[in-house]
């Protein structure tokens, strides 16, 4: 007499090694595009989450750098008040919208960028790229535009 456990095992083996691969082969034409689309969606979602996390981290790091800079300036007895932007000049002659820009540090410029309009940001970005190309300044300009 055959053991019922042997029949059940045989059925499971047939399912795994015969019926499931056969069913997969028959359904693959319809399943593969759907699975690929799901995979694309997951990759896009992961990229978006990574971009958001990176932007948030960059903003937090910029804030921390500003706070440390202010604290250091206060500790060293320097002027802890942020610099104020100069009145915008006629930019047609190539003047910059921040007075003394070329002599300012990146930290000082980053504070002033918050008060510039889009046209002034364009001028500062072009000048920065052509001269010192400081990533701190260029990143802050990019953040302002987002």
Order of alpha helices (4+ residues) and beta strands (2+ residues): alpha-alpha-alpha-alpha-alpha
